[in-house]
Amino acid sequence: MGARSSFLARGLAPAPRGQGRHPCLPNQKKNCRALSDIAAAGWARKRDAKREELKRLAGGGGGLPSQMPQALDRLATACAQAGFSGQPLGPAEQEALAKLDSFAAPFPAFSTALRHLAAGQIPTVPTTLPAELQHLLTAILTTIRQAQPGQQP
């Protein structure tokens, strides 16, 4: 029994003569290629997003999300006012500091510096912070030092 008769006995149609393979194979390869391209593009987007996040966290650019610097500035100001006026830190500020502690680096280091401010202490600006956060802390520390001329840098 030849190959042609074997196909016919099983109820399968052989490939048309001259093609040598089933007519669906070219479409299948095309579909697989398209799916592969889609998957590769998805992974490339994820890879690029992760690279940007790592670059931002390392302080090399990208910056903080647009609302975050203002919120962190308000929090830092509230911590400094509480610490250098002898007032306790409010519950909203304590909650915000706890939230910062739960974030990835560099936010726990920033939170630690803010806790020093809230305790009335002048912290050292961590060098691991992104430039935006370093500038924010430096500006607040400069204001505190100008308000208290006897304070050493």
Short mmCIF file of the C-alpha atoms (twelve columns), coordinates in Angstrom:
data_MODEL
# 
_entry.id   MODEL 
# 
loop_
_atom_site.group_PDB 
_atom_site.id 
_atom_site.type_symbol 
_atom_site.label_atom_id 
_atom_site.label_alt_id 
_atom_site.label_comp_id 
_atom_site.label_asym_id 
_atom_site.label_seq_id 
_atom_site.Cartn_x 
_atom_site.Cartn_y 
_atom_site.Cartn_z 
_atom_site.pdbx_PDB_model_num 
ATOM 1   C CA . MET A 1   0.000  0.000  0.000  1 
ATOM 2   C CA . GLY A 2   1.559  3.285  -1.113 1 
ATOM 3   C CA . ALA A 3   1.605  6.586  0.746  1 
ATOM 4   C CA . ARG A 4   -1.295 7.946  -1.309 1 
ATOM 5   C CA . SER A 5   -3.512 4.961  -0.625 1 
ATOM 6   C CA . SER A 6   -2.547 5.044  3.087  1 
ATOM 7   C CA . PHE A 7   -3.839 8.639  3.354  1 
ATOM 8   C CA . LEU A 8   -7.017 7.754  1.518  1 
ATOM 9   C CA . ALA A 9   -7.601 4.703  3.739  1 
ATOM 10  C CA . ARG A 10  -7.444 6.916  6.844  1 
ATOM 11  C CA . GLY A 11  -9.750 9.521  5.340  1 
ATOM 12  C CA . LEU A 12  -6.974 12.113 5.021  1 
ATOM 13  C CA . ALA A 13  -6.411 14.064 1.866  1 
ATOM 14  C CA . PRO A 14  -2.844 14.026 0.652  1 
ATOM 15  C CA . ALA A 15  -1.054 17.249 -0.147 1 
ATOM 16  C CA . PRO A 16  -1.719 18.436 -3.669 1 
ATOM 17  C CA . ARG A 17  0.830  17.188 -6.160 1 
ATOM 18  C CA . GLY A 18  3.851  19.396 -6.623 1 
ATOM 19  C CA . GLN A 19  3.660  21.133 -3.239 1 
ATOM 20  C CA . GLY A 20  5.246  18.406 -1.174 1 
ATOM 21  C CA . ARG A 21  3.607  19.552 2.068  1 
ATOM 22  C CA . HIS A 22  0.204  20.308 3.451  1 
ATOM 23  C CA . PRO A 23  -1.268 23.662 2.248  1 
ATOM 24  C CA . CYS A 24  -1.877 24.888 5.829  1 
ATOM 25  C CA . LEU A 25  1.807  24.801 6.793  1 
ATOM 26  C CA . PRO A 26  2.790  28.155 5.207  1 
ATOM 27  C CA . ASN A 27  -0.033 29.911 7.069  1 
ATOM 28  C CA . GLN A 28  0.898  28.150 10.264 1 
ATOM 29  C CA . LYS A 29  4.482  29.358 9.990  1 
ATOM 30  C CA . LYS A 30  3.254  32.875 9.245  1 
ATOM 31  C CA . ASN A 31  0.964  32.804 12.289 1 
ATOM 32  C CA . CYS A 32  3.730  31.439 14.510 1 
ATOM 33  C CA . ARG A 33  6.077  34.159 13.275 1 
ATOM 34  C CA . ALA A 34  3.448  36.842 14.011 1 
ATOM 35  C CA . LEU A 35  2.865  35.471 17.501 1 
ATOM 36  C CA . SER A 36  6.589  35.324 18.093 1 
ATOM 37  C CA . ASP A 37  6.945  38.967 16.987 1 
ATOM 38  C CA . ILE A 38  4.127  40.026 19.319 1 
ATOM 39  C CA . ALA A 39  5.711  38.193 22.258 1 
ATOM 40  C CA . ALA A 40  9.134  39.669 21.483 1 
ATOM 41  C CA . ALA A 41  7.676  43.182 21.366 1 
ATOM 42  C CA . GLY A 42  5.965  42.624 24.722 1 
ATOM 43  C CA . TRP A 43  9.175  41.442 26.322 1 
ATOM 44  C CA . ALA A 44  11.076 44.376 24.799 1 
ATOM 45  C CA . ARG A 45  8.572  46.817 26.352 1 
ATOM 46  C CA . LYS A 46  8.914  45.125 29.747 1 
ATOM 47  C CA . ARG A 47  12.692 45.138 29.448 1 
ATOM 48  C CA . ASP A 48  12.769 48.830 28.538 1 
ATOM 49  C CA . ALA A 49  10.402 49.737 31.378 1 
ATOM 50  C CA . LYS A 50  12.547 47.824 33.874 1 
ATOM 51  C CA . ARG A 51  15.706 49.527 32.575 1 
ATOM 52  C CA . GLU A 52  14.077 52.953 32.998 1 
ATOM 53  C CA . GLU A 53  12.952 52.063 36.517 1 
ATOM 54  C CA . LEU A 54  16.436 50.891 37.472 1 
ATOM 55  C CA . LYS A 55  17.964 54.002 35.943 1 
ATOM 56  C CA . ARG A 56  15.525 56.217 37.874 1 
ATOM 57  C CA . LEU A 57  16.157 54.383 41.137 1 
ATOM 58  C CA . ALA A 58  19.895 54.646 40.631 1 
ATOM 59  C CA . GLY A 59  19.537 58.401 40.293 1 
ATOM 60  C CA . GLY A 60  20.603 58.411 36.675 1 
ATOM 61  C CA . GLY A 61  17.523 60.085 35.272 1 
ATOM 62  C CA . GLY A 62  13.883 59.552 34.665 1 
ATOM 63  C CA . GLY A 63  13.047 61.429 37.857 1 
ATOM 64  C CA . LEU A 64  10.192 60.920 40.227 1 
ATOM 65  C CA . PRO A 65  6.561  60.703 39.182 1 
ATOM 66  C CA . SER A 66  5.132  64.204 38.681 1 
ATOM 67  C CA . GLN A 67  3.129  64.544 41.946 1 
ATOM 68  C CA . MET A 68  5.702  62.842 44.136 1 
ATOM 69  C CA . PRO A 69  8.242  65.701 44.543 1 
ATOM 70  C CA . GLN A 70  5.523  68.073 45.793 1 
ATOM 71  C CA . ALA A 71  4.163  65.496 48.230 1 
ATOM 72  C CA . LEU A 72  7.655  64.646 49.507 1 
ATOM 73  C CA . ASP A 73  8.454  68.356 49.862 1 
ATOM 74  C CA . ARG A 74  5.304  68.874 51.944 1 
ATOM 75  C CA . LEU A 75  6.171  65.831 54.071 1 
ATOM 76  C CA . ALA A 76  9.759  66.988 54.597 1 
ATOM 77  C CA . THR A 77  8.567  70.479 55.538 1 
ATOM 78  C CA . ALA A 78  6.042  69.038 58.008 1 
ATOM 79  C CA . CYS A 79  8.765  66.841 59.573 1 
ATOM 80  C CA . ALA A 80  11.141 69.797 59.905 1 
ATOM 81  C CA . GLN A 81  8.434  72.041 61.367 1 
ATOM 82  C CA . ALA A 82  7.448  69.377 63.885 1 
ATOM 83  C CA . GLY A 83  11.025 68.638 64.879 1 
ATOM 84  C CA . PHE A 84  12.257 72.202 65.195 1 
ATOM 85  C CA . SER A 85  9.134  73.600 66.844 1 
ATOM 86  C CA . GLY A 86  8.986  70.868 69.469 1 
ATOM 87  C CA . GLN A 87  5.600  69.642 68.207 1 
ATOM 88  C CA . PRO A 88  4.784  65.963 67.683 1 
ATOM 89  C CA . LEU A 89  4.535  64.635 64.165 1 
ATOM 90  C CA . GLY A 90  0.931  64.259 62.990 1 
ATOM 91  C CA . PRO A 91  -0.653 60.873 62.245 1 
ATOM 92  C CA . ALA A 92  -0.854 61.580 58.504 1 
ATOM 93  C CA . GLU A 93  2.882  62.306 58.389 1 
ATOM 94  C CA . GLN A 94  3.671  59.208 60.458 1 
ATOM 95  C CA . GLU A 95  1.600  57.131 58.055 1 
ATOM 96  C CA . ALA A 96  3.386  58.680 55.061 1 
ATOM 97  C CA . LEU A 97  6.793  57.868 56.596 1 
ATOM 98  C CA . ALA A 98  5.688  54.270 57.209 1 
ATOM 99  C CA . LYS A 99  4.555  54.068 53.577 1 
ATOM 100 C CA . LEU A 100 7.949  55.363 52.384 1 
ATOM 101 C CA . ASP A 101 9.650  52.673 54.480 1 
ATOM 102 C CA . SER A 102 7.687  50.023 52.571 1 
ATOM 103 C CA . PHE A 103 8.843  51.303 49.157 1 
ATOM 104 C CA . ALA A 104 11.959 50.141 47.355 1 
ATOM 105 C CA . ALA A 105 15.257 51.955 47.734 1 
ATOM 106 C CA . PRO A 106 15.988 54.873 47.952 1 
ATOM 107 C CA . PHE A 107 12.794 55.800 49.810 1 
ATOM 108 C CA . PRO A 108 13.626 54.149 53.170 1 
ATOM 109 C CA . ALA A 109 16.849 56.228 53.318 1 
ATOM 110 C CA . PHE A 110 14.826 59.369 52.594 1 
ATOM 111 C CA . SER A 111 12.324 58.378 55.280 1 
ATOM 112 C CA . THR A 112 15.151 57.936 57.797 1 
ATOM 113 C CA . ALA A 113 16.423 61.448 57.038 1 
ATOM 114 C CA . LEU A 114 12.895 62.814 57.510 1 
ATOM 115 C CA . ARG A 115 12.587 61.010 60.845 1 
ATOM 116 C CA . HIS A 116 15.774 62.760 61.974 1 
ATOM 117 C CA . LEU A 117 14.229 66.087 60.978 1 
ATOM 118 C CA . ALA A 118 11.042 65.208 62.883 1 
ATOM 119 C CA . ALA A 119 13.193 64.522 65.956 1 
ATOM 120 C CA . GLY A 120 14.810 67.969 65.667 1 
ATOM 121 C CA . GLN A 121 18.114 66.623 64.338 1 
ATOM 122 C CA . ILE A 122 20.046 67.701 61.262 1 
ATOM 123 C CA . PRO A 123 20.505 64.572 59.117 1 
ATOM 124 C CA . THR A 124 23.254 63.874 56.646 1 
ATOM 125 C CA . VAL A 125 21.885 63.873 53.095 1 
ATOM 126 C CA . PRO A 126 22.243 60.277 51.856 1 
ATOM 127 C CA . THR A 127 24.293 60.065 48.678 1 
ATOM 128 C CA . THR A 128 22.187 57.099 47.563 1 
ATOM 129 C CA . LEU A 129 19.192 59.371 46.971 1 
ATOM 130 C CA . PRO A 130 18.257 60.543 43.483 1 
ATOM 131 C CA . ALA A 131 19.332 64.111 42.732 1 
ATOM 132 C CA . GLU A 132 15.774 65.446 43.179 1 
ATOM 133 C CA . LEU A 133 15.542 64.106 46.727 1 
ATOM 134 C CA . GLN A 134 19.063 65.276 47.575 1 
ATOM 135 C CA . HIS A 135 18.176 68.803 46.408 1 
ATOM 136 C CA . LEU A 136 14.925 68.730 48.360 1 
ATOM 137 C CA . LEU A 137 16.676 67.747 51.596 1 
ATOM 138 C CA . THR A 138 19.549 70.171 51.009 1 
ATOM 139 C CA . ALA A 139 17.109 73.061 50.528 1 
ATOM 140 C CA . ILE A 140 15.299 72.257 53.765 1 
ATOM 141 C CA . LEU A 141 18.567 71.879 55.663 1 
ATOM 142 C CA . THR A 142 19.787 75.204 54.281 1 
ATOM 143 C CA . THR A 143 16.579 76.885 55.460 1 
ATOM 144 C CA . ILE A 144 16.968 75.346 58.925 1 
ATOM 145 C CA . ARG A 145 20.613 76.427 59.172 1 
ATOM 146 C CA . GLN A 146 19.745 79.969 58.134 1 
ATOM 147 C CA . ALA A 147 16.968 80.091 60.731 1 
ATOM 148 C CA . GLN A 148 19.373 78.814 63.432 1 
ATOM 149 C CA . PRO A 149 22.688 80.593 62.848 1 
ATOM 150 C CA . GLY A 150 24.399 78.801 65.734 1 
ATOM 151 C CA . GLN A 151 23.816 75.387 64.131 1 
ATOM 152 C CA . GLN A 152 26.872 73.724 62.592 1 
ATOM 153 C CA . PRO A 153 26.510 72.273 59.041 1 
# 
